[in-house]
Amino acid sequence: MSRLEIKIVLSAVLLAPACSATGGSGAPVPVEPTVVVEEFLAAVNRNDLGTMGTLWGNKRGPASTYMDQDELRKRLTVIATYLRHDRYELGEPGALTVSGDEERRGVAARMTRAGCRAVVPFTLVPWSGRWLIEEIDLAPIGNPSRACPQNQQ
């Protein structure tokens, strides 16, 4: 084997695990539910509806694969408006119990937006070897166009 052939084989061997870890797409497949929530909240502040649509969904898969794109854009715009934040801190994965379904995981995000603080619960569901955000309770964070309730200051 020539040196060039050895380099090609070594490159293929060394890159194979990286490709499988990313699912071939170039982006790492999130292993922990908290990683998905972190990526989602980062996408919220970047107004990256595309990434949000790949992290939000249900057992059918990411919403971006089955929802009408106009409807998806509208829903994600509302979610992003509520979840835009100054900072956040995540609770331990699974700290929120999801009754009735042992497959689902809950993650609590302690969020601060314009001086208001709230704990926003996220429910995640497994899909194809990774997690998707299935539900987000927006009620605790409140309407971003209204003053902060006294109990959130």
C-alpha positions as CSV (number, residue, x, y, z in Angstrom):
1,M,0.0,0.0,0.0
2,S,1.3,3.4,-0.9
3,R,1.5,6.3,1.6
4,L,-1.4,8.0,-0.1
5,E,-3.6,4.9,0.2
6,I,-2.7,4.5,3.9
7,K,-3.6,8.1,4.5
8,I,-7.0,7.7,2.8
9,V,-7.7,4.5,4.7
10,L,-6.7,6.2,8.0
11,S,-8.8,9.2,7.2
12,A,-11.8,7.0,6.5
13,V,-11.3,5.1,9.7
14,L,-10.9,8.2,11.8
15,L,-13.8,10.1,10.3
16,A,-16.3,7.2,10.4
17,P,-17.1,7.6,14.1
18,A,-17.6,11.3,13.7
19,C,-20.0,10.8,10.9
20,S,-22.1,8.2,12.8
21,A,-22.2,10.5,15.9
22,T,-23.7,13.3,13.8
23,G,-26.2,11.1,11.9
24,G,-24.4,12.1,8.7
25,S,-25.9,15.6,8.8
26,G,-22.9,17.4,10.4
27,A,-24.8,18.4,13.5
28,P,-24.3,16.2,16.6
29,V,-27.3,14.1,17.7
30,P,-28.3,15.3,21.1
31,V,-28.0,12.6,23.7
32,E,-29.5,14.2,26.7
33,P,-32.9,16.0,26.9
34,T,-31.1,19.1,28.4
35,V,-29.0,19.4,25.3
36,V,-32.1,19.6,23.1
37,V,-33.6,22.3,25.3
38,E,-30.3,24.3,25.3
39,E,-30.2,24.1,21.5
40,F,-33.8,25.1,21.2
41,L,-33.4,28.1,23.5
42,A,-30.3,29.2,21.6
43,A,-32.3,28.9,18.4
44,V,-35.1,31.0,20.0
45,N,-32.7,33.9,20.7
46,R,-31.2,33.6,17.1
47,N,-34.8,33.6,15.7
48,D,-33.8,30.4,13.9
49,L,-37.2,28.8,13.2
50,G,-35.5,26.1,11.0
51,T,-33.6,24.7,13.9
52,M,-36.5,25.1,16.3
53,G,-38.7,23.1,13.8
54,T,-36.2,20.2,13.9
55,L,-36.1,20.1,17.7
56,W,-39.8,20.4,18.3
57,G,-42.2,17.6,17.4
58,N,-43.7,14.3,18.7
59,K,-43.4,10.6,18.1
60,R,-44.0,11.1,14.4
61,G,-40.8,13.1,14.2
62,P,-39.7,16.8,14.0
63,A,-42.5,19.2,13.3
64,S,-40.6,20.4,10.2
65,T,-41.2,17.0,8.6
66,Y,-45.0,16.7,8.9
67,M,-46.5,20.1,9.6
68,D,-47.7,22.6,7.0
69,Q,-44.7,25.0,6.8
70,D,-46.8,28.2,7.1
71,E,-48.6,26.8,10.2
72,L,-45.2,25.7,11.6
73,R,-43.7,29.1,11.1
74,K,-46.6,30.8,12.8
75,R,-46.5,28.5,15.8
76,L,-42.7,28.7,16.2
77,T,-42.9,32.5,15.9
78,V,-45.3,32.6,18.9
79,I,-43.2,30.2,20.9
80,A,-40.0,32.3,20.1
81,T,-41.8,35.5,21.2
82,Y,-42.7,34.0,24.6
83,L,-39.3,32.2,25.1
84,R,-36.9,35.0,24.0
85,H,-34.8,35.5,27.1
86,D,-31.9,37.3,28.8
87,R,-30.6,34.2,30.4
88,Y,-31.7,30.7,31.6
89,E,-30.6,27.9,33.8
90,L,-31.7,24.3,33.4
91,G,-32.8,22.0,36.2
92,E,-31.6,18.4,36.3
93,P,-33.0,16.2,33.5
94,G,-35.9,14.2,34.6
95,A,-36.4,16.5,37.6
96,L,-39.9,17.1,36.3
97,T,-42.0,14.0,36.5
98,V,-44.1,13.1,33.5
99,S,-47.0,11.0,34.8
100,G,-48.3,8.1,32.9
101,D,-45.4,7.8,30.5
102,E,-42.0,6.6,31.4
103,E,-40.6,7.4,28.0
104,R,-41.1,11.1,28.3
105,R,-38.6,13.3,30.1
106,G,-39.2,16.7,31.7
107,V,-36.7,19.6,31.9
108,A,-37.3,22.8,33.7
109,A,-35.8,26.0,32.5
110,R,-35.5,28.9,35.0
111,M,-35.7,31.8,32.6
112,T,-35.2,35.6,33.0
113,R,-36.7,38.0,30.5
114,A,-36.8,41.8,31.1
115,G,-36.4,41.3,34.8
116,C,-39.2,38.6,35.0
117,R,-38.3,35.2,36.3
118,A,-40.2,32.0,35.7
119,V,-39.7,28.3,35.5
120,V,-40.8,26.9,32.1
121,P,-41.4,23.2,31.9
122,F,-40.4,21.3,28.7
123,T,-41.6,17.7,28.0
124,L,-39.5,15.7,25.6
125,V,-40.2,12.5,23.8
126,P,-37.8,10.0,22.2
127,W,-37.7,9.7,18.5
128,S,-35.2,7.9,16.3
129,G,-32.4,7.8,18.8
130,R,-32.8,11.3,20.0
131,W,-35.1,13.6,21.9
132,L,-37.7,16.1,20.6
133,I,-39.5,18.8,22.6
134,E,-43.1,17.8,22.5
135,E,-44.6,20.3,24.9
136,I,-43.7,23.7,26.3
137,D,-45.8,25.2,29.0
138,L,-45.7,28.9,28.1
139,A,-48.1,30.0,30.9
140,P,-45.4,30.5,33.6
141,I,-43.3,32.9,31.5
142,G,-46.3,35.1,30.8
143,N,-47.2,37.4,27.9
144,P,-44.0,39.3,26.8
145,S,-46.0,42.4,26.0
146,R,-47.4,42.7,29.6
147,A,-45.8,43.9,32.8
148,C,-44.2,41.2,34.9
149,P,-46.5,39.8,37.6
150,Q,-45.4,40.6,41.1
151,N,-44.6,37.0,41.9
152,Q,-42.1,36.8,39.0
153,Q,-39.9,39.8,39.9
